[in-house]
Amino acid sequence: MATPTQAPTKVPQEPDPFHYDYDTVQTVGMTLATILFLLGILIIITQHASPVSRSFPPQPQEVAVCKASLPSAAVPA
């Protein structure tokens, strides 16, 4: 304990490791959220536009190959 005649010694201050620039954190967060939101909308739009090729009925040859590969096709009826 220091007596009234002694000056207290100064302890060197270490920089605070948890100091954040909140403006930068907020800006980066909002930028990432916007990019991910727009990417999600783009994926949804492209998924709705691409199934045009899937709307056609399968070719008879494809159906025969698919039926032959089923496990029930090996069991005699």
Sequence and secondary structure as in RCSB ss.txt:
>XXXX:A:sequence
MATPTQAPTKVPQEPDPFHYDYDTVQTVGMTLATILFLLGILIIITQHASPVSRSFPPQPQEVAVCKASLPSAAV
PA
>XXXX:A:secstr
   TTS          TT   HHHHHHHHHHHHHHHHHHHHHHHHHHHHGGGTTSS   HHHHHHHHHTSGGGTS
  
